[in-house]
Amino acid sequence: MDTPLNYLSDMSATPTYFDSHMHTELCKHAVGHPDAYVARGVERGLAGIIITCHSPMPDGFSNAVRMAPEQFDEYCQLVAGAAAAAPDGFEVRLGMESDFFPGMEGWLEELHSRADFDYILGSVHWHIPEYRAAFWTGDRDAFVEQYFDHLAESAETGLFDSLAHPDLVKNANADGWSFERYRGVIEAALDRIAATGVAMEMNTSGQHKLYPEINPGPTMLGLMCERGIPVVLGSDSHRPGRVGESFGKGLGKLQRAGYTTVSVYKKRKRSEIAIAEALASLRGEDGPDAEPELPPLPVTTR
């Protein structure tokens, strides 16, 4: 049974861990100034946050849910301003969540070179219109298999430090999702990812999606641990109140899967923090916030 851990800490514990996934209003489907995300991070006993707005893409690609190309410099300045205004000892790092889509690799390579990033998070967003138009044929099994092939391919490009919400595609058929149905496909993808050294994300926002479970699920998490794939923890916050959400629960899942450390990035370099230390420094109640949910993006291929 999955029960939240009690991680109300000694207030003197030194903060050690970061929330490595959150968004700003430039994404067009998030709310709150970065300063508010910083304030919430301090409340939760974090050492810092990494802001990861959705990357701009060319030719209007998925432009309803990301910054425009001409806003890239504005984004970097927004994060720099939050870093300058943050309390002493609290770090704000520059990240970005970049979409993997076949044929866009050159665009992303150039984009990632335009700023001194700490962390690049790669995503396969199966539910955006462009991805569905290209790869949905009416065969759900083929669609899932294509998703996991693209997940592995994204790691193999070398463009990303970590892969976001790696079993997100289970929301394409939330009522009928079966991990065992796709175990072979998933294991093959994980073998390819493990060979690259790229990390994968535990994303606590999964509990709010159509298939209400932290991404990835426990079986996949155990397979990742067996292969030595590092894990980064992120809330995928689209509002300040979600910063650090359910991190006690997430870290407990990592321990049960066999992990003893959790990863964080700075200047595109990975370091490890003991899960026990991260748990000791977290503050606040575990579990979902009581704030109203933002309207979800479309997540159906029917």
C-alpha positions as CSV (number, residue, x, y, z in Angstrom):
1,M,0.0,0.0,0.0
2,D,1.3,3.4,-0.9
3,T,1.2,5.7,2.1
4,P,2.7,9.2,2.3
5,L,5.9,9.4,4.4
6,N,6.0,11.7,7.4
7,Y,8.8,14.1,6.5
8,L,8.0,17.1,8.7
9,S,11.6,17.8,9.4
10,D,13.7,19.5,12.1
11,M,13.6,23.1,10.9
12,S,17.4,23.3,11.4
13,A,18.1,20.6,8.8
14,T,20.1,22.0,5.9
15,P,18.2,22.1,2.6
16,T,19.8,19.7,0.1
17,Y,17.4,19.0,-2.8
18,F,15.9,20.8,-5.8
19,D,12.6,20.7,-7.6
20,S,13.8,20.3,-11.2
21,H,10.6,20.8,-13.2
22,M,8.4,23.9,-13.3
23,H,6.9,26.4,-15.7
24,T,6.3,30.1,-16.1
25,E,3.5,32.1,-17.7
26,L,5.4,32.2,-20.9
27,C,4.2,28.7,-21.5
28,K,0.6,30.1,-21.8
29,H,-0.8,27.3,-19.6
30,A,1.0,28.1,-16.3
31,V,0.3,30.8,-13.7
32,G,2.5,32.7,-11.2
33,H,5.7,34.7,-11.3
34,P,8.9,32.9,-10.7
35,D,9.3,34.8,-7.4
36,A,6.3,33.0,-6.1
37,Y,7.8,29.6,-7.1
38,V,10.9,30.6,-5.2
39,A,8.9,31.5,-2.1
40,R,7.1,28.1,-2.2
41,G,10.4,26.3,-2.6
42,V,11.8,28.0,0.5
43,E,8.6,26.9,2.4
44,R,9.1,23.3,1.3
45,G,12.7,23.2,2.6
46,L,14.3,23.0,-0.8
47,A,17.8,24.1,-1.6
48,G,16.6,25.6,-4.9
49,I,14.5,25.2,-8.0
50,I,15.2,24.7,-11.7
51,I,12.8,26.5,-14.0
52,T,12.0,24.6,-17.1
53,C,9.7,26.4,-19.5
54,H,8.7,24.6,-22.7
55,S,11.2,25.4,-25.4
56,P,10.2,27.5,-28.4
57,M,9.8,25.5,-31.6
58,P,10.0,26.7,-35.2
59,D,7.1,27.4,-37.6
60,G,4.4,27.6,-35.0
61,F,4.9,24.1,-33.8
62,S,2.7,23.5,-30.8
63,N,2.7,27.3,-30.2
64,A,-0.3,27.3,-27.9
65,V,1.6,25.7,-25.0
66,R,5.1,27.2,-25.2
67,M,7.1,30.5,-25.5
68,A,7.5,32.0,-28.9
69,P,11.0,31.9,-30.4
70,E,11.3,35.7,-29.9
71,Q,10.6,35.3,-26.2
72,F,13.6,33.1,-25.5
73,D,15.8,36.0,-24.3
74,E,12.9,37.3,-22.2
75,Y,12.7,33.8,-20.6
76,C,16.4,33.8,-19.7
77,Q,16.1,37.2,-18.2
78,L,13.1,36.2,-16.2
79,V,14.9,33.3,-14.6
80,A,18.0,35.5,-14.0
81,G,15.8,38.1,-12.2
82,A,14.3,35.4,-10.0
83,A,17.8,34.1,-9.2
84,A,19.0,37.6,-8.2
85,A,16.0,38.2,-6.0
86,A,16.0,34.8,-4.3
87,P,16.9,34.7,-0.6
88,D,20.6,34.1,0.3
89,G,21.4,30.4,0.0
90,F,18.5,29.5,-2.3
91,E,19.5,28.8,-5.9
92,V,17.4,29.4,-9.0
93,R,18.8,27.5,-12.0
94,L,18.1,27.9,-15.7
95,G,16.5,24.9,-17.3
96,M,14.2,24.2,-20.2
97,E,11.8,21.4,-21.2
98,S,12.5,20.7,-24.9
99,D,10.3,18.6,-27.1
100,F,11.8,15.7,-29.0
101,F,10.2,15.4,-32.4
102,P,11.9,13.7,-35.3
103,G,13.5,16.2,-37.6
104,M,13.8,19.0,-35.0
105,E,17.2,17.9,-33.6
106,G,19.1,20.7,-35.3
107,W,16.8,23.4,-34.1
108,L,17.2,22.1,-30.5
109,E,21.0,21.8,-30.7
110,E,21.3,25.4,-31.8
111,L,18.7,26.6,-29.2
112,H,20.5,24.8,-26.3
113,S,23.7,26.5,-27.2
114,R,22.2,30.0,-26.8
115,A,22.3,30.1,-23.0
116,D,24.3,28.8,-20.1
117,F,21.8,26.1,-19.1
118,D,22.0,24.1,-15.9
119,Y,19.5,21.4,-17.1
120,I,17.7,20.3,-20.3
121,L,14.7,18.1,-19.8
122,G,13.6,16.1,-22.9
123,S,9.9,15.3,-23.5
124,V,7.9,13.2,-25.9
125,H,4.5,14.9,-25.7
126,W,2.3,12.4,-27.4
127,H,-0.9,14.4,-26.9
128,I,0.1,17.6,-28.8
129,P,-1.7,17.9,-32.2
130,E,1.5,17.7,-34.3
131,Y,2.5,14.4,-32.7
132,R,-0.9,12.8,-33.0
133,A,-1.1,14.0,-36.6
134,A,2.2,12.4,-37.4
135,F,2.0,9.1,-35.5
136,W,-1.6,8.2,-34.6
137,T,-3.0,5.8,-37.1
138,G,-5.9,4.3,-35.0
139,D,-3.7,1.4,-33.8
140,R,-3.2,2.1,-30.1
141,D,-0.5,-0.6,-29.6
142,A,1.6,0.8,-32.4
143,F,1.2,4.3,-31.0
144,V,2.5,3.2,-27.6
145,E,5.4,1.3,-29.1
146,Q,6.2,4.4,-31.2
147,Y,6.2,6.5,-28.1
148,F,8.7,4.4,-26.3
149,D,10.9,4.1,-29.4
150,H,10.9,7.9,-29.5
151,L,11.7,8.1,-25.8
152,A,14.8,6.0,-26.3
153,E,15.7,7.9,-29.5
154,S,15.5,11.1,-27.6
155,A,18.1,9.9,-25.1
156,E,20.3,8.7,-28.0
157,T,20.4,12.2,-29.5
158,G,22.6,13.5,-26.6
159,L,20.5,16.6,-26.5
160,F,18.9,16.1,-23.1
161,D,20.1,15.5,-19.5
162,S,16.9,13.7,-18.4
163,L,13.7,12.4,-19.8
164,A,10.4,13.9,-18.5
165,H,7.4,11.9,-17.3
166,P,8.6,8.8,-19.1
167,D,5.4,6.8,-19.2
168,L,3.1,9.7,-20.0
169,V,1.6,7.7,-22.9
170,K,-0.4,5.6,-20.4
171,N,-2.9,8.5,-20.3
172,A,-3.7,7.8,-24.0
173,N,-5.8,4.8,-22.7
174,A,-6.1,5.5,-19.0
175,D,-9.0,3.1,-18.5
176,G,-7.3,0.2,-20.3
177,W,-3.6,0.8,-19.6
178,S,-1.7,-2.4,-18.8
179,F,2.1,-2.1,-18.1
180,E,2.5,-5.9,-18.7
181,R,1.0,-5.5,-22.2
182,Y,4.0,-3.4,-23.2
183,R,6.7,-4.7,-20.8
184,G,8.9,-6.0,-23.6
185,V,8.7,-2.7,-25.5
186,I,9.4,-0.7,-22.3
187,E,12.4,-2.9,-21.3
188,A,13.9,-2.6,-24.7
189,A,13.6,1.2,-24.5
190,L,15.1,1.2,-21.0
191,D,18.1,-0.8,-22.2
192,R,18.8,1.8,-24.9
193,I,18.4,4.7,-22.5
194,A,20.6,3.0,-19.9
195,A,23.4,2.8,-22.5
196,T,23.4,6.6,-23.0
197,G,23.8,7.6,-19.4
198,V,20.8,10.0,-19.6
199,A,18.7,10.3,-16.5
200,M,15.0,9.8,-16.2
201,E,12.5,11.9,-14.3
202,M,10.1,10.9,-11.5
203,N,7.2,13.4,-12.1
204,T,4.8,13.9,-9.2
205,S,2.2,15.7,-11.3
206,G,1.2,12.3,-12.8
207,Q,-1.2,11.8,-9.8
208,H,-3.4,14.6,-11.4
209,K,-3.6,13.1,-14.9
210,L,-6.2,10.7,-16.4
211,Y,-4.2,7.8,-15.1
212,P,-3.6,9.1,-11.6
213,E,-0.2,7.8,-10.7
214,I,3.2,9.4,-10.2
215,N,5.2,9.0,-13.5
216,P,6.7,6.5,-13.9
217,G,4.8,3.7,-12.2
218,P,6.5,1.4,-9.6
219,T,7.2,-1.5,-12.0
220,M,8.9,0.7,-14.5
221,L,10.8,2.5,-11.7
222,G,12.2,-0.9,-10.5
223,L,13.3,-1.7,-14.0
224,M,15.1,1.6,-14.3
225,C,16.9,1.0,-11.0
226,E,18.0,-2.5,-12.2
227,R,19.6,-0.8,-15.2
228,G,21.3,1.9,-13.1
229,I,19.4,4.7,-14.7
230,P,19.7,7.9,-12.6
231,V,16.5,9.6,-11.5
232,V,15.7,13.3,-11.1
233,L,12.6,14.4,-9.1
234,G,10.3,17.1,-10.4
235,S,6.9,18.5,-9.6
236,D,6.1,19.8,-13.1
237,S,4.5,22.7,-11.3
238,H,2.3,25.0,-13.4
239,R,1.4,27.0,-10.3
240,P,3.5,28.0,-7.3
241,G,1.6,25.8,-4.8
242,R,2.7,22.7,-6.5
243,V,6.5,23.2,-6.0
244,G,7.9,20.2,-4.1
245,E,4.5,18.5,-4.1
246,S,4.5,14.9,-2.9
247,F,8.3,14.8,-2.8
248,G,8.2,12.8,0.4
249,K,5.9,10.2,-1.4
250,G,8.1,10.3,-4.4
251,L,11.4,9.8,-2.5
252,G,9.7,6.9,-0.7
253,K,8.9,5.3,-4.0
254,L,12.5,5.6,-5.1
255,Q,13.7,3.9,-1.9
256,R,11.2,1.0,-2.4
257,A,12.4,0.6,-6.0
258,G,16.0,0.3,-4.7
259,Y,17.4,3.8,-5.2
260,T,19.5,5.3,-2.4
261,T,20.3,8.6,-4.2
262,V,18.5,11.1,-6.4
263,S,20.1,13.3,-9.0
264,V,20.2,17.0,-9.6
265,Y,21.9,19.0,-12.4
266,K,24.0,22.2,-12.5
267,K,25.8,23.5,-15.6
268,R,24.6,20.3,-17.3
269,K,26.6,18.1,-14.8
270,R,24.8,15.6,-12.7
271,S,25.4,15.2,-8.9
272,E,23.9,12.7,-6.4
273,I,22.1,13.5,-3.1
274,A,21.3,10.8,-0.6
275,I,17.6,10.2,-0.4
276,A,17.7,10.1,3.3
277,E,19.3,13.6,3.4
278,A,16.7,14.9,1.0
279,L,13.9,13.6,3.1
280,A,15.4,15.0,6.3
281,S,15.4,18.6,4.9
282,L,11.9,18.7,3.4
283,R,9.1,20.6,5.1
284,G,5.4,20.6,4.8
285,E,2.5,18.2,4.5
286,D,2.9,15.5,1.9
287,G,0.2,14.8,-0.7
288,P,-1.7,16.9,-3.3
289,D,-2.4,20.6,-2.6
290,A,-5.9,21.7,-2.2
291,E,-5.6,24.4,-4.9
292,P,-7.9,24.1,-7.9
293,E,-6.5,22.2,-10.9
294,L,-5.6,24.1,-14.0
295,P,-7.6,23.0,-17.1
296,P,-5.7,20.0,-18.6
297,L,-4.4,19.9,-22.1
298,P,-6.3,17.5,-24.4
299,V,-5.0,14.0,-23.8
300,T,-7.2,11.7,-25.9
301,T,-6.4,10.1,-29.3
302,R,-10.0,8.9,-29.8
